[in-house]
Amino acid sequence: MISLLTALVASAMPSVAFTEDGQFVLTNLDEAPEVISLVDGSTVFLTDQDFAKWAKEHPFKRATASRTSPDGKSRADVVEIAAGRAWKNERLAQTRGSTEFRVVRDGKSRTVGSWFYGESVMVFWSPDGTRTVWATHYPDDLRNGERNEYFITTGGAPSVKVGPADDKLVRALLDAGFDVVCNDSSSYYDDKRRPVKVIEVAPGFEAEGEKLKKLLPDFTIVNSYLSSYDLVIFPALR
């Protein structure tokens, strides 16, 4: 995962758009738009007045839900779903229990996120196919209200999170070809028993971890089984 946004809605249909410059994704367009950077996953906080000005500087186009990537070579899927459920009109209805978001390409299935429960999910691809937005809809449960949640992740490449935020490090990672989906200013690393500079690597991503290690030789690799990201980089303690 990823960036996660939750929005209370009056309409059940999620809405997603991408800017023409490929730098941002917008969610919840029909209620209170949220703007997220596709470069590092950070949220752009805008007032209504600021948004109108921002939108003129960053023209955007609504995306259409589709399981298939723009180049037709990748396909989104959800695994471990309830028996008897199936995709219909680009929408998977009434899932229950823990599931995984996956992207299938060249016959290989890669997990790009996870989902515990919801009424339905729809997938939106960025025009270049490097990002997917998984829009999950939740019914009114008398506590949280009817809502959509948006999971923004990769189009199948390993996801990288940096936290605490480090813009210089993010730029170096992007230049090296890594997909940074989150540059998190609120993150901290609180295990004092481990070195300050850490690369957490999820199972199955050891090769990518070694590539990061070559780029960041003073960092220590540790195994991670809890993160929603494939690779998490902690540049310093707070």
N, C-alpha and C positions, 0 to 999 in steps of 0.2 A: 504494500500500500504505500508510500504513498501519501498524497494529500487527502484529507477527509473533511468534507464540508457537510453540514446538516442545515436544511432549510425547511421551515414550516411552510406549507403550501395550501392554496385554496383549490388548486387543480391537481389532479393525479398525474398529469403528464410532465415528466422532467423536460428541461430545456437547456441546451448546450450550444455554445458558439465558439468559434476560433477566430482570432484576428488574422487579417490578411498577411501581416508580417511574420506570422508563425510564432510570436513571442508570448501570447496569452491565450487562456481559455476562460470563457465566461459561463457561469452556471446560474440556474434559477432566474432566467431572463424575465419571466412573466411576473415575478413578485418583487424581489430585491436582489438585483444582480450582484454576484460575487466575481471578482476578477483575480485570477491566479496566474502567476508567471510559469510558463512552460520551461523556462531556463533553469530555475532552481526550486520551484514549488512554493515560493513565498506568496502571501496574499497581499494584494494591492488594496489598501483601505481608502475608499472614496465616499464623499458625501454625494447626495443627488446632484448638486450643482457641479461638483468636480467630475462626476461620471459623465455628464453631458459633454463637458469639454474634452475629457479623456477619449470618449467614443469618437469624436471628430478627428482626433489625432491617431486613433487606432481603429480604423474601420474593421468591422467584423461580420461574419456570415454564420447564420444558424446551421448547425450540423444536423444530419438525418441519422437516426439510429440504424445501425447495421452491424451484423456480426462479422462481415467481411471487410478487410482492410482496403484502403483506396487502390492499392496495386493488385488486389485480388489474390494475393499469395498467402495471406494469414487469415485465420478465422478465430473469433472469440468463442469461448465455451465455458460452461459451468459444470463442475464434476461433483460427485457425491450428492446429487439432488434426490428428492423424493421420487419413488417409483411412480411411473405413470404420467409424469409431467414432461412437457416437450416445448420446444420453441414454436411460436406461432406469430407471424407478422412482426418479426424482429423483437419479440418480447417473450420472456420466460415467466410464466405465471405460477404463483402459489408454491414457492419452495419452502422447505422446512429443514432446520438443522444446519450444522456446519458444512460449508461448501467452499470451493476454491474457484477463483477467477483464473482462467487460463487462456493463453494464446497458442494456437497450433499453426506451425509453419514448417514446411519441408518435412512433414511427417512427425515432427517433434512437438510435444506439448509442454509448455512452460508455465508454471504458476506465477501470476503477476499480482495476486492479492487474495484476500479471504473475506468470507461473508458468513455471518452466523444465521441471520433470519431476516425475512422481509416478504412482502407480498409479490413483488416482481422486480426484475432488473432489465435494463436496456444498456446497450453499449454504443458509444460514439467515438469515432476515430479522428485524430487530427489529420489534416490534409496530407501530411508527409508520412503518416503511418507510424510515427515514433512514439505517440502517446495514445492511451485509451482512457476514456472517462466512463466508469461503470456507475450508472444512475440507478439506485435502488429505492423503491417506493415502499413506505410503511403506512399502514392504515391507522386511523385514529384509535389509540388504545386507552383513551380516557386519562392518560397521564402525560404523554408527550405530544399528542395531537397528530394529525395526518402530516406526513413529512417526506421529503426526498433526501437521500444522502448521496454525495458524489465522491467516488473514489477515483483519484487521478493517478495513473501509473504509466508504465512504459507500454510499448507495442510488442513486447516480448523480450527486450534486452534486460539484463540484470539491473535492478534498481539500486541506486546509491543515495544514502542520506548522510548529510554532514550536520553535526550538532555538538556543541554550540556553533552557531552560524560563523562561517569564515569565508567571506567573499573571494579572497585571493586564492584560497585552496579550491573553491568551487570552480573558478576560472581555469585553474591548472588541470582539474579533472575533466572539465568539458573539452579543453584543448587536446587532452589525451584520448578522447573518444568515449568517456564514461557517461552514463545517463544519470545525472543528478536530479532526482525528483523532489528533494526536500533539503533546504538549507535552513535549519531550525534554530532560531534564536532562543527558544525556550528550553532546549535540550541541555542536559547535564549528565556527567558520568560520575556516579557516586560510589563506585567500588574502589576504595582506597588501597586495596590489596594488589591492584593491577597497575601497570604503567600508565602514565598520563596519556600518551599517544597510542590509541588503540584502533585497530580495524576489526570489527566484528563481522564474521563470515557465516552465512547460513549454510546448512548442509547442501551439497551439490554445487556450491559456488567457490570451491577451493581454488580452482584455476584462476578465476577472476580476482580472488584475494591475493594470489601470488603476483598477478600483474600490478595490483595496487601497491603491494609491498615494494616492487621495483621502483615505482614512482615515488613512494614514501618510505625510504629505507630505515628511517628512525622510528617507524611505527611498529607495534607488536600485533600480530594476528592472534585473535582468540575466536573460539567457536561460539556461535549464537543459535539458540533454538527458539527464542521468544519474539524476535523482532519481525515486523511486517515487511521489512526491507531485506534485500539480499545481501547488501553490504552497508555497514554503518561505520562512519569514520568519526572518532572523537578526537579533535585536534588538541583539546586542553580541558582540564578540570575547571569547574566554577565553584 
